[in-house]
Amino acid sequence: MCAKQQQTLLPTRAAHGRLHRNRDAVAWPFSTLCRVSGPTLFQMTFTAALWVAVFGKCGPPPAIPNALPASDVNRTDFESHTTLKYECLPGYGRGMSRMTVYCKPSGEWEISVSCAKKHCRNPGYLDNGYVNRETITFGSQIEFSCQEGFILVGSSTSSCEVRGKGVAWSNPFPECVIVKCGPPPDISNGKHSGTEDFYPYNHGVSYTCDPSFRLVGSPFIGCTVVNKTVPVWSSSPPTCEKIICSQPNILHGVIVSGYKATYTHRDSVRLACLNGTVLRGRHVIECQGDGNWSSLPTCEFDCDLPPAIANGYYTSVVYFKTTLVTYECEKGYRLVGTAIISCSFSKWKGTAPQCKALCQKPEVGNGTLSDEKDQYVESENVTIQCDSGFAMLGSQSITCSESGTWYPEVPRCEQVKPLSAASNLHLFQKASEDLKPVLTGNKTMQCVPNSHDVKMALEIYKLTLEVELLQLQIQKEKHTEAH
């Protein structure tokens, strides 16, 4: 059961309830309504309705980011249904909001205020430079810089700040002005193409030399920069040096007039050829502006060049009006033919010789050579005959090759022993079974002492036949190629 309450509009604290005060309104939440009697419950309900109607007020104007009340408000409470106007702080704009707050009957402010940062005008692009920015709203800052070869004129930064009722950039936008170099350096015995007092970045001049001088170095220099903004000329200017031509040198030719120790631009000389040679070109040549002579003539033999020979060379000498050419062979070769030919009346007299490879005398023990010499020339053949009682192992005929070696290899003469008559007959019959007919000539059998020697002799004979057959094939191929 609830304790007996006093008959008053503002109840005091009860044992089973709490008293809340909100400005001039009070509320008494009960633990359970079942403990309140009927007349008391009616009185409390009526009182609560009255409190809401009488005491529904709002407190001071609410604090809103970037906004303030439009008028100076010193009051601390406002009646319900009161509307207050707000204004944005400098640098901020209202956007789409009503810019008001409204006191609701519940004693709460209904806010319709929103202020956002205003935008400065778009800075756009900077000619020959760069604009570094993140935003262009109130309070932001942009930075300016120039490309290489240009200098920034003006402030390198600008801030978006309050200007009157709006916002604007704090500093005028700068300019990027091209860098300029001073006059280019002068040179001795020459000049440059420039006529201006200053030369913009990436512009240049070219140099030329006075007559009888030539340019050394690059003819062009340009205006450039170091550290992106400091103007300098790209390099040192060239120099002009005196043009000097070397002594003209012509094989089999001489200077007949105009000889000097040093030749400069436009100097000239007259040339002539020695006996036996004819001048092809101009007799008079001139030292040109590039330090070279005008087209040099040549002194040529009255005849064409002498014929060249393989593995040899020639030297020439002129006697009066006749040119003599002497041929010599390289080491390991021998001259075959006439060593000297001559040029007379535009014709070579004589046939050029040949240089043929040399082969040393083949050493064959127990045998003889068909032509005994210390050296043999290329393509020369030698026939070898073994002494009596010796059999040939290899080819009987060998040739000196172009490499200076014998082909086939030099054979050997091996000693053999005679056989008995019965053994010879048996071997002859056995050999006859294995022999094949030859293309030309006659072959004879020689009696040898035993079967081992007979076998060796037959192998040698068979090898000889194969060699002869190979030689015939080679000759046939050469004959076919010749036709």
MIVEXRO-800985 format. One line per field, with one value per residue (C-alpha): x, y, z; residue number from 0. Coordinates in steps of 0.05 Angstrom, whole numbers, plus 32768, in hexadecimal, padded with zeros to 4 digits. Layout:
<recs>
c1 <- X; ...;
c2 <- Y; ...;
c3 <- Z; ...;
i <- NUM; ...;
</recs>
This chain:
<recs>
c1 <- 8000; 8018; 8022; 7FF2; 8007; 7FFF; 7FCD; 7FFD; 800A; 8055; 805D; 8096; 80C6; 809F; 80B9; 80A9; 80B3; 80E7; 80DE; 80FC; 8100; 810A; 810C; 80C5; 80A7; 80A8; 809B; 808D; 8097; 8072; 808C; 8047; 8005; 7FE1; 7FF7; 7FD6; 7F8D; 7F5A; 7F53; 7F9D; 7FAB; 7F79; 7F99; 7FDF; 7FC9; 7FA9; 7FE6; 8015; 7FEC; 7FEC; 8037; 8045; 8017; 8035; 807E; 8091; 80CC; 8110; 8153; 8188; 8192; 81B9; 8202; 8207; 824B; 825F; 821E; 8203; 81BE; 81AC; 81A1; 81C1; 8198; 81A4; 8168; 8171; 812B; 80F9; 80AF; 8099; 808C; 80C3; 80EE; 8134; 815C; 81A6; 81DD; 821C; 8260; 828B; 82A7; 826C; 822B; 81E5; 81DA; 8191; 8180; 814B; 817D; 814B; 8141; 80FB; 80E7; 80B9; 8083; 80AD; 80E2; 8114; 8132; 8125; 8163; 8161; 81A6; 81E1; 821F; 8255; 8297; 8291; 82BC; 82EE; 82EF; 8314; 835C; 835E; 83A1; 83E3; 8404; 8449; 843E; 8419; 83E1; 83E4; 83A1; 8376; 8337; 8322; 82F4; 82F9; 833A; 835F; 83A0; 83BC; 8404; 8422; 8463; 8480; 849D; 84E8; 84FF; 84CA; 84CB; 848F; 847B; 844C; 843A; 8445; 8407; 83C1; 838C; 8340; 832A; 82EE; 82E5; 82A8; 826B; 828E; 82D2; 830C; 8355; 8385; 83B9; 83B4; 83C9; 8412; 8430; 8467; 8497; 84CA; 8514; 8542; 858E; 85BA; 85E1; 860A; 8656; 867D; 86B6; 86F6; 86F7; 86AD; 8667; 8623; 85DF; 85BE; 85A8; 857F; 8592; 856E; 855D; 8522; 852A; 8535; 8549; 8590; 85C2; 85F1; 863A; 8661; 86AB; 86CD; 86EB; 872A; 8713; 86EB; 86BD; 86D4; 869C; 8650; 8637; 85F9; 85EE; 85AA; 858D; 857F; 8579; 8598; 856E; 8532; 8534; 857B; 8589; 85CB; 85E5; 85E7; 8632; 8670; 8670; 869A; 86DD; 86F7; 873B; 8765; 8757; 8795; 879B; 87CF; 8802; 87E0; 87FA; 87ED; 880C; 883B; 882C; 8854; 8846; 8860; 884A; 882D; 8855; 8851; 8861; 881B; 87DC; 87A1; 875C; 875B; 87A4; 87AF; 87E4; 87F1; 87FF; 881F; 8829; 886A; 887E; 8856; 8817; 87DF; 87BB; 8771; 874D; 875F; 87A7; 8799; 877A; 8765; 8763; 8719; 86F4; 86EF; 873B; 873B; 8754; 8723; 871E; 8764; 8778; 8799; 87D6; 87C5; 87EE; 87E4; 87CD; 8797; 87AD; 87DB; 87B9; 87B8; 87D2; 87BD; 87EF; 881B; 8824; 8846; 886F; 8874; 88A9; 88AA; 88E4; 88DB; 8898; 8895; 8876; 8895; 8870; 8895; 8870; 8884; 8865; 8854; 887C; 886E; 885F; 888B; 8884; 8873; 887A; 889A; 88A3; 88A2; 886F; 886F; 883D; 884A; 881B; 87E0; 87EB; 880B; 8840; 8848; 881C; 8817; 8839; 881A; 882C; 8826; 882A; 886B; 886D; 88AB; 88CC; 88A5; 88CF; 88C3; 88F1; 8902; 88E4; 88F4; 88D1; 88C1; 88DB; 890E; 890D; 8914; 88D1; 8893; 885F; 8814; 87F2; 8835; 8830; 8864; 8863; 8883; 88A1; 88B4; 88F5; 88F7; 88DF; 88B3; 8869; 8847; 8815; 87EE; 87E6; 881D; 880F; 880A; 87FD; 8815; 87D5; 87C7; 87D1; 881A; 880D; 880D; 87CB; 87C0; 87F2; 8838; 8837; 8866; 888F; 8889; 88B9; 889B; 88B6; 88AF; 887D; 8882; 8865; 882A; 8819; 881D; 87EE; 87BC; 87BF; 87B7; 8779; 875D; 876D; 874D; 870A; 870B; 8728; 86FC; 870A; 872E; 871C; 8760; 87A6; 87C5; 87D4; 8806; 880C; 884D; 885E; 8865; 887F; 8843; 87F8; 87FE; 8828; 87FA; 87BE; 87E3; 87F6; 87AF; 8796; 87CA; 87B6; 876C; 877B; 87A2; 8767; 8738; 8767; 876B; 8720; 8719; 874A; 8722; 86E3; 8705; 871F; 86DA; 86BA; 86EF; 86E2; 8697; 86A0; 86CE; 8698;
c2 <- 8000; 8048; 8077; 80B0; 80EB; 8135; 815C; 8188; 8197; 8189; 8147; 813B; 80FF; 80BE; 807C; 805A; 8093; 80C5; 8110; 812E; 8178; 8195; 81E0; 81EF; 81AA; 816F; 8125; 80EF; 80A9; 8077; 8032; 8014; 8035; 7FFE; 801D; 8061; 806B; 8083; 80CC; 80D3; 80B6; 80E6; 8121; 810C; 8102; 8147; 8167; 8146; 8161; 81A6; 81A5; 8196; 81CE; 8201; 81EE; 81D8; 8209; 8203; 8217; 8246; 8246; 8207; 820C; 81FA; 81F0; 822D; 8253; 8285; 82A2; 82DC; 830A; 8310; 82E2; 82E6; 82BF; 827B; 825F; 8265; 8255; 821C; 822C; 8260; 8266; 8283; 8296; 8284; 829E; 827A; 8291; 82B8; 8288; 8259; 8254; 823C; 820E; 81F5; 81FA; 8229; 8245; 8241; 821C; 820D; 8200; 81C4; 81BB; 8184; 81B8; 81A1; 81CB; 81B5; 81CA; 81DC; 81FD; 81E4; 820E; 81F5; 8214; 8243; 8238; 8268; 826D; 8237; 824D; 8229; 821D; 8243; 824E; 822C; 8217; 81EB; 81F7; 81C8; 81C5; 8195; 81BF; 8206; 820F; 8243; 823B; 8212; 8226; 821C; 821D; 8233; 821D; 8226; 81F7; 81F5; 8233; 8260; 828C; 8297; 82E0; 82EB; 82C4; 8279; 826E; 8288; 8279; 8278; 82AC; 82D8; 8314; 833E; 8310; 82DA; 82B9; 82C8; 82B7; 82DE; 82EC; 82F8; 82BC; 82C0; 82BA; 828D; 82B9; 8299; 829C; 82C5; 82C1; 82FD; 8308; 82CB; 82CF; 82E9; 82C1; 82D4; 82CF; 82C1; 82D9; 82C1; 82CA; 82EE; 8336; 833A; 8350; 8315; 82CF; 82A6; 8260; 822C; 8261; 8263; 827F; 8260; 8272; 8279; 8287; 82BC; 82A7; 827C; 8263; 8225; 8217; 81E8; 81D1; 81D4; 820F; 8216; 822A; 8234; 8256; 8224; 8223; 8205; 81F7; 8201; 824D; 8268; 827A; 8263; 8254; 820A; 8206; 822E; 824C; 822B; 8246; 825A; 8241; 824F; 821D; 81F4; 81BD; 8186; 817A; 8159; 8112; 80EE; 80AA; 80B1; 80FC; 813C; 8186; 81AF; 81F5; 8217; 81EF; 820C; 81F2; 8204; 820A; 8235; 8240; 824D; 823B; 8211; 81E3; 81C3; 8178; 814A; 80FF; 80DA; 80B7; 807A; 8093; 80BE; 80F4; 80E8; 8127; 8171; 8188; 81C3; 81B7; 81EA; 81EB; 81ED; 820B; 81C7; 81BE; 818B; 8191; 8193; 8150; 8132; 8114; 80D0; 80BA; 8077; 8048; 804E; 8005; 7FE9; 7FCC; 7F90; 7F4C; 7F31; 7EEB; 7EBA; 7EB2; 7EE9; 7F34; 7F67; 7FA5; 7FDB; 800C; 803F; 8045; 8080; 8073; 8028; 8009; 7FC8; 7F99; 7F63; 7F28; 7F01; 7EC6; 7EBE; 7E8E; 7E45; 7E54; 7E55; 7E84; 7E61; 7E8E; 7ED1; 7EFC; 7F40; 7F5F; 7FA5; 7FDA; 7FFE; 8023; 8013; 7FC8; 7F95; 7F6B; 7F24; 7EF5; 7EF9; 7EBE; 7E8E; 7E7E; 7E33; 7E0F; 7DE9; 7DA1; 7D84; 7D46; 7D08; 7CD9; 7C91; 7C5B; 7C20; 7C42; 7C73; 7CB0; 7CBA; 7D03; 7D12; 7D5C; 7D82; 7DA6; 7D9C; 7DCF; 7DCB; 7D96; 7D73; 7D26; 7CF4; 7CA8; 7C7B; 7C36; 7C07; 7BE2; 7B96; 7B6F; 7BA7; 7BB2; 7BF7; 7C0B; 7C46; 7C69; 7C63; 7CA8; 7CE7; 7D31; 7D72; 7D96; 7DE1; 7DDD; 7DC6; 7D7D; 7D3C; 7D1B; 7CE2; 7CD8; 7CC1; 7C73; 7C43; 7C09; 7BCD; 7B91; 7B4E; 7B06; 7AD3; 7A98; 7A50; 7A3E; 7A18; 7A52; 7A82; 7A56; 7A52; 7A9C; 7AAB; 7A81; 7AA1; 7AE7; 7AD9; 7ACC; 7B11; 7B3A; 7B65; 7B7C; 7BBF; 7BF5; 7BFA; 7BDC; 7B9B; 7B84; 7B4F; 7B25; 7B1F; 7AE0; 7AEE; 7ABE; 7AB0; 7AB8; 7AF4; 7B19; 7B04; 7B21; 7B61; 7B64; 7B58; 7B8F; 7BBE; 7BAA; 7BB4; 7BF9; 7C0B; 7BF9; 7C23; 7C5E; 7C58; 7C53; 7C92; 7CB7; 7CA3; 7CBE; 7D00; 7D08; 7CF9; 7D2E; 7D62; 7D51; 7D5A; 7D9E; 7DB7; 7DAA;
c3 <- 8000; 7FF1; 802C; 8034; 800A; 801A; 7FF0; 7FCA; 7F80; 7F86; 7FAA; 7FD8; 7FD0; 7FDF; 7FF5; 7FB3; 7F81; 7F66; 7F58; 7F18; 7F0B; 7EC5; 7ECB; 7EE6; 7ED6; 7F04; 7EFA; 7F2D; 7F12; 7F3E; 7F4C; 7F3F; 7F30; 7F53; 7F95; 7F86; 7F99; 7F66; 7F7B; 7F82; 7F3C; 7F1D; 7F3F; 7F28; 7EE0; 7EDD; 7EFC; 7EC9; 7E8F; 7EAD; 7EB7; 7E6E; 7E56; 7E86; 7E8B; 7E3F; 7E35; 7E10; 7E2C; 7E0E; 7DC1; 7DAD; 7D97; 7D4D; 7D28; 7CFD; 7D0E; 7D41; 7D51; 7D24; 7D60; 7DA4; 7DD1; 7E1B; 7E32; 7E51; 7E41; 7E0A; 7E05; 7DDA; 7D90; 7D92; 7D51; 7D51; 7D12; 7D0A; 7CDD; 7CC3; 7CDA; 7CA7; 7C73; 7C78; 7C50; 7C63; 7C29; 7C27; 7C71; 7C8F; 7CC1; 7CFC; 7D3D; 7D59; 7DA1; 7DA3; 7DD8; 7DF5; 7E08; 7DD2; 7D9A; 7D53; 7D2A; 7CE0; 7CDA; 7CAF; 7C9D; 7C6D; 7C56; 7C1B; 7BDC; 7BBE; 7B73; 7B4D; 7B41; 7AFE; 7ADD; 7AE2; 7A9F; 7A9E; 7AE7; 7B18; 7B4B; 7B87; 7BAD; 7BD4; 7BDD; 7BCF; 7C0B; 7C42; 7C6A; 7C34; 7C13; 7BCC; 7BB5; 7B72; 7B4F; 7B0A; 7AD5; 7AC9; 7AA6; 7AC5; 7B03; 7B31; 7B36; 7B71; 7BAF; 7BAE; 7BDB; 7BE3; 7C19; 7C13; 7C47; 7C59; 7C2B; 7C39; 7C3C; 7C15; 7C0E; 7BDE; 7BD4; 7C00; 7BC9; 7B7E; 7B54; 7B3E; 7AF9; 7ADD; 7AB5; 7A87; 7A9B; 7A6F; 7A64; 7A59; 7A18; 7A00; 7A04; 79C9; 79A8; 7984; 7938; 7937; 794B; 7963; 7943; 797E; 797D; 79BE; 7A04; 7A24; 7A0C; 7A27; 7A43; 7A0D; 79DA; 79BF; 798E; 795A; 794E; 790D; 7900; 78D5; 7892; 7898; 78DC; 78EF; 7929; 7961; 798E; 7989; 7960; 798B; 79D4; 79F6; 7A32; 7A69; 7AB5; 7AF3; 7B31; 7B03; 7B05; 7AFF; 7AB5; 7A96; 7A50; 7A42; 7A33; 7A24; 79DD; 79A7; 7990; 794B; 7936; 78F9; 78C0; 78B0; 787C; 7882; 784C; 7810; 7808; 77C6; 77B6; 777A; 7779; 7789; 7795; 775B; 7773; 77B0; 77E3; 782B; 7870; 7887; 785E; 7873; 7857; 780B; 7801; 77C2; 77A4; 7760; 775C; 7729; 7724; 771E; 76DE; 76CE; 76F1; 76D8; 7702; 770B; 7723; 772B; 7728; 7757; 779C; 77D1; 781D; 7830; 786B; 788F; 7890; 7858; 7811; 77D7; 77B2; 77B1; 776E; 7768; 7741; 7720; 76F7; 76AD; 76B0; 76DC; 771F; 7715; 771D; 7764; 7772; 77A9; 77E2; 77C5; 77BE; 7791; 7796; 7761; 774A; 7712; 76E2; 76B5; 7694; 76A2; 76E0; 76F8; 7727; 774D; 776B; 77A8; 77CD; 7815; 7840; 782F; 77E6; 77A8; 776D; 772C; 76EE; 76E0; 771E; 76FA; 76CB; 76AE; 769A; 7659; 762B; 7659; 7657; 7685; 7663; 767D; 76A5; 76F0; 7712; 7744; 778C; 7797; 77D8; 77E8; 7800; 781F; 7800; 7819; 7843; 7830; 784D; 7820; 77E4; 77AB; 778F; 7746; 774A; 777F; 7796; 77D8; 77CE; 77A4; 778F; 7793; 7766; 7758; 775A; 7774; 7769; 779D; 778F; 77C9; 77C7; 77B9; 77F5; 780E; 7805; 7801; 7837; 781C; 77D9; 77A5; 7788; 77B4; 77A2; 77C1; 77D9; 77DE; 782A; 7820; 7835; 780E; 77FC; 7808; 7840; 782F; 782C; 7850; 7834; 7862; 785D; 7846; 7844; 780A; 7811; 77FA; 77B6; 77D6; 7802; 77C7; 779E; 77D7; 77E3; 779A; 7796; 77D6; 77BE; 777B; 779E; 77C0; 7787; 775C; 7715; 770D; 76DC; 76B8; 76B9; 76D0; 7717; 772C; 776B; 7792; 77B9; 7803; 7839; 7867; 786F; 789E; 786B; 7833; 7858; 7863; 7819; 7804; 7832; 7814; 77CE; 77DE; 77FB; 77BC; 7790; 77BB; 77B5; 776A; 7765; 7790; 7763; 7726; 7746; 7757; 7710; 76F5; 7723; 770E; 76C4; 76CF; 76F3; 76BB; 7688;
i <- 0; 1; 2; 3; 4; 5; 6; 7; 8; 9; 10; 11; 12; 13; 14; 15; 16; 17; 18; 19; 20; 21; 22; 23; 24; 25; 26; 27; 28; 29; 30; 31; 32; 33; 34; 35; 36; 37; 38; 39; 40; 41; 42; 43; 44; 45; 46; 47; 48; 49; 50; 51; 52; 53; 54; 55; 56; 57; 58; 59; 60; 61; 62; 63; 64; 65; 66; 67; 68; 69; 70; 71; 72; 73; 74; 75; 76; 77; 78; 79; 80; 81; 82; 83; 84; 85; 86; 87; 88; 89; 90; 91; 92; 93; 94; 95; 96; 97; 98; 99; 100; 101; 102; 103; 104; 105; 106; 107; 108; 109; 110; 111; 112; 113; 114; 115; 116; 117; 118; 119; 120; 121; 122; 123; 124; 125; 126; 127; 128; 129; 130; 131; 132; 133; 134; 135; 136; 137; 138; 139; 140; 141; 142; 143; 144; 145; 146; 147; 148; 149; 150; 151; 152; 153; 154; 155; 156; 157; 158; 159; 160; 161; 162; 163; 164; 165; 166; 167; 168; 169; 170; 171; 172; 173; 174; 175; 176; 177; 178; 179; 180; 181; 182; 183; 184; 185; 186; 187; 188; 189; 190; 191; 192; 193; 194; 195; 196; 197; 198; 199; 200; 201; 202; 203; 204; 205; 206; 207; 208; 209; 210; 211; 212; 213; 214; 215; 216; 217; 218; 219; 220; 221; 222; 223; 224; 225; 226; 227; 228; 229; 230; 231; 232; 233; 234; 235; 236; 237; 238; 239; 240; 241; 242; 243; 244; 245; 246; 247; 248; 249; 250; 251; 252; 253; 254; 255; 256; 257; 258; 259; 260; 261; 262; 263; 264; 265; 266; 267; 268; 269; 270; 271; 272; 273; 274; 275; 276; 277; 278; 279; 280; 281; 282; 283; 284; 285; 286; 287; 288; 289; 290; 291; 292; 293; 294; 295; 296; 297; 298; 299; 300; 301; 302; 303; 304; 305; 306; 307; 308; 309; 310; 311; 312; 313; 314; 315; 316; 317; 318; 319; 320; 321; 322; 323; 324; 325; 326; 327; 328; 329; 330; 331; 332; 333; 334; 335; 336; 337; 338; 339; 340; 341; 342; 343; 344; 345; 346; 347; 348; 349; 350; 351; 352; 353; 354; 355; 356; 357; 358; 359; 360; 361; 362; 363; 364; 365; 366; 367; 368; 369; 370; 371; 372; 373; 374; 375; 376; 377; 378; 379; 380; 381; 382; 383; 384; 385; 386; 387; 388; 389; 390; 391; 392; 393; 394; 395; 396; 397; 398; 399; 400; 401; 402; 403; 404; 405; 406; 407; 408; 409; 410; 411; 412; 413; 414; 415; 416; 417; 418; 419; 420; 421; 422; 423; 424; 425; 426; 427; 428; 429; 430; 431; 432; 433; 434; 435; 436; 437; 438; 439; 440; 441; 442; 443; 444; 445; 446; 447; 448; 449; 450; 451; 452; 453; 454; 455; 456; 457; 458; 459; 460; 461; 462; 463; 464; 465; 466; 467; 468; 469; 470; 471; 472; 473; 474; 475; 476; 477; 478; 479; 480; 481; 482;
</recs>
